[in-house]
Amino acid sequence: MNLTCPTFVTGETVCLPAISIPFYFSLRQSIFDGIPDTYVAIAAPVSTFWLMSLMFHCLDISNWRWLDKYRIHESEEVKSRNLVTPWEVARAVVFQNVTQILVGLMWLTESPEISVARCQSEMEGLGRTLVWVVRRLFGEGTGMKILELWGPEMTHWLYWWGIPAAQFLFAMFIFDTWQYFLHRLMHTSQYLYRNVHSVHHRLYVPYAFGALYNHPVEGFLLDTVGVAIAERLASFSMRQAIFFFVYSTGKAVDDHCGYKIPFDPFQWTSKNNSDYHDIHHQTIGFKSNFALPFFVHWDVILGTRMTREDIQERRQKIKTT
């Protein structure tokens, strides 16, 4: 389908030719008939958590020998070294799911009407902003030539791809920042660690269902509030929020899955992966690798990053002393 804006730059008028809608966008008011997108945004991350966790659980109990080379720990270690039972983990996760649902019902609001007219209006507004920016960056003459040659295509790319991608990266940065500093505080404060964060570290050997195994206060502050702040500051549409919630939840589950799988898309797109977070759950990495869930830049900048190579070097020094 094409959108046609009647009026790119002649005087103060923004002209846009026929603009095709990208594959990911739908003019339907609701993704699923009869179900508001707000309800999908609330249910989708919960469903993602349980489906992905169940998938990794099936791998855990499969006894497939080809998986052995990808396991970070032997399966028996989960039973012998963890200080919490799977049923206790499940109860805590259900409690956090209920909290997420209640917060979502209060926090999320229905999307504005999705229509051709709205898309046209927003693109025309973006086009006018682009005119203003290009003229001031390149001057009147050069700016006009750039706009005449590439103005419509630039507007189209910014509206459908550039701005949404920037919003998503910004939300990831905000969520990472929130989680890093709050997570680090929970380790440096003896009170917060002893009374709150130590619950999560009963999982000495992480597994998928344990991704949301936390003290209720931690689950609310670290995960629920953090993702809500990122969603609001990034000015997401409801469907962008759905994608962000699902991706964040999937990433959290994958980071605790207990497998180092090279063809796992979450792991080959980020250095902050299951192996990276597993180090944090071990005694040697307890004061390292606070970053969650997407990037490692705060650990690198603030000197709290630890790799498997660092662990080997430390052990080698101990042997030689």
N, C-alpha and C positions, 0 to 999 in steps of 0.2 A: 504494500500500500504506500502511496505517496502523499506527502503533505505539501501543499502549495501556499506560500505566503505571497499575497498580491503585490505587495510592494517590496544588487547590494548597493551601493551607495550613490545616490544622486542628490547632492545637497545634504539635507538632513534625513532623507528617506532611506530606509534599509530595505533592499530588495533581495529576496531569496527565491531561487528557482525550486522546482519540484524536489522534495527531499524524501528519500526513502527511509522507512522505519527499520532499524536493525532487527536481527532475528530474535534478540532477547526480550523485546518489548511487546506488550499486548495492550490493546485499547480496552480490554475487558475491565470493568470496574472491580471485579473480584477474580482471583486466579481460579478458584473453584466456585461453581454456581451455588448460590445460597449460603456461602461461608465468607464472611467479611475477612479481608486481608489481615486485620488486627488479630483475629483468632488463629490464622495461619502462622503469624509471627510469634504467637505464644506457644503454639503446639509444635511447630517445626523443630526447634532446638531440642525439645524434650524427646521427640521421636527419634531425632538424629542420635542423641546420646544412647538411647537404649538399643537401637538397631546396630550402631557401630560397636558398642560394647559387647552385644551378643555375638556379632561376627568374630571379634577377637577371642571371645570365650570359646567359640566353636573351634578356633585354631588351637587354643590352649589344650583342649581335651581330645584333639584329633589323633594324636600320636603319629602324625605324619613325619617321617624321618627327614624329609627334605627341608622341613622348617627349622631343624635343630641349628643349622648354621646362622639363622637369622635371630635366634633367641638371645636376648641380652643376659638372661638368667635361666637356669634350668627350672622347669615348672615346679618341681618339688620345693624349691626355695620359697615360693609364694606361700606354701602351707607352713613351712618350718620357721621362717624368719619373721613373717608379718605378725603383728600383735593384735590383729582384729580379724574377725571371721567375715566371710562373704555376706552373711545375713546382716551383720551390723553395718557393713558398707552399704548394702541395698537399702536399709531403713534410712540411713543418713541421706542417701541420694534422693529417695522419694520425698523426704522432708524438704530438701533444697529445691526439687522440682515444684513442689506445692508453693514454696515461697516465690519462685520465679514466675509462676502463673499468676499469683495474686498481685505481684508488683507489675507485671505486664498488663493486667486488666486496668490497673490504676494509671499506669504511665503512658501507654500507647493510645493514640487517638486515630479516628478513622481518616483515611486518605481523602484529599480533595477529589473532586470529580476528574476522572481520567477521560480526556476528550481530545479530538483533533484541534479544536479551538484553543484549548489550554496549551497544547504543545506549540502551536503557531505563535501564540502570545509570548510564551517564554523564550522562544527562539528569536523573535523580533527584538525582545528586550536584551538578549545576549548579543545580538548583532549590533545594536546601538552601543553597547559597552565596548565591544570589539573595535568599532569605528573610533571611539574616543581614545582607547589605549594605543592603537596602531598609529593614529595621527600624531600623538604626543611622543611616541617612541621614535618614529621615523620622519616626522615632519609632514606638512600638508601634502606636498607634491608626491614624494616617494610613498607616503602612506596611502594616498588615493590609488596609486598604481597597484600596490600590493593588494588592496581591498578589491579593486576591480578584477584582478586576476584570480585571487584565491579566497576572497571574502566569504562567499557562500560555503565553499568546502571547509574552511576553517571553522565557521559557525557550526556546521553540521558535525564535524569531528569533536569540537569542544562540548557540544550539547549532549551527544549520544555516547561519547567515549572518554574524552579528556577530563571533564569535570567529574563524572561518576568515578573514574579511576582515582582521581586526586582525593575525592571524598573518602573512598575506601581506604587508601593508604594513610590518610590523616586519622581516620578512626582507628586503624591498626596501631598507629603511633601513640594515640591518646590512651588506648587500652593497655598497650605495653608499658607506657609510663606509669599509669595508675598501678598496674600489677607489680611492676618492679619495685617501686619505692614502698608500697604497702607490704609486699611480701618480705622485702629486706627488713623493714621495721619489725615485722613479726618474728624475725630471727634475732635481731639485735636487742629487742626488749625482752628481758627475762619473763616479765609478767605476761606479755602477749603470747610468747612462745609456750610457756607452761600451761596457761589457761585456755589458749585458743588454737594456735597453729600446731601444737604437738599432736593434735588429733590426726591431722593429715599425715604426719610422719610416723604414725603407727604402721603405715605401709612402707616398710623398709625396701621391699621389692614391689614396685608399682605394677598394676595391671589395669586394663581398660576401665572396668567399673569403678575403680578408685579415683578416676579423674575428678569427680565431684564429691568425693568423700572428705568432708571438712566439718569443723565445728560450725554450727548454724550462723554464728556471728561472722566467721570468715567467709562462708559461702555467700552471705548477703553482701558484705562489704567488698570482697575481692572480685567476685564474679558478677553478681547481679547488678550492683551499683556501678561497677566499672564499665560493663557493657552498655548500661543505660546512659552513662555520661558520654561515652564515645559515640553512641548513636545520635544523641541530641546535638553534640558539638559539631558533628559532621553534617548535620542537616539532611539526614537521609529521608528519602521517600519510604513509604511502608515496605515496598518490595525490595529496596536496597537493604532495609533493616532486616528483612527475612533472610536474605542471602548472608548478611554479616553475622547474624545470630547462629545460623546453621554452620557457616564456615568456622566460627570461633569455637563452637561446641565440638565439631568434628576434630579440630586441631587439638583441643584439650584432651579428648579421648585418645587420639593418636599419640600424643606426647607421653601418655601413661601406659601404652599398649604392651610394652615389654619386648617389642621386636624392632630390630634394625633392618628395615627392608628397603633396598635401593630403588625398587620400582614403586614404592608408596609415594603418591603425589604430594602428600603433606610433608614427607621427609626430604624429597629431593628438591623441594622449592624453598626450604628453610633450614638454616643451620641450628635453629632452636627446635630440636626434634626429640624423639623418645630417648635416644642415647645421651643427648645433652642433659635432659631433665633427670634421667636416671642417675647421673653423677651426683646431682643435688640431693637425691634420696639416700646416698651412701655416706658413711661417716666421714670419709676423706673430703667429700665435696659439700659438706653441710653448710659451710659459709660461702659457697660459690654458686654460680649459675642461678641467680634469683630471677632472671628474665623470663617472662611468660607473656603471651604464648607464641608470638610471631618472630621477633627479631632478637639479636644478641647485642645490640649496640650499647645498651646501658651497662651490661656486664663488661664489655670491652673498654668503654670510656672510664668507668669507675673502678676498674681493676679487680672485678669479682668473677671473671671468666676462668673456667677450668676445663681442659680437654683431656682426652685419654692419654695424649702424649705427656701432658703435665703430670698426670698420675704416675706414669712410668718413670719419669725423671725423678719424682719425689721418692719413689720406692728404690730406685737405683742409688740415690744419695744415702738412703738409710742403710742399704746393704754395704756401701763402701765406707761407712763411718763406724 
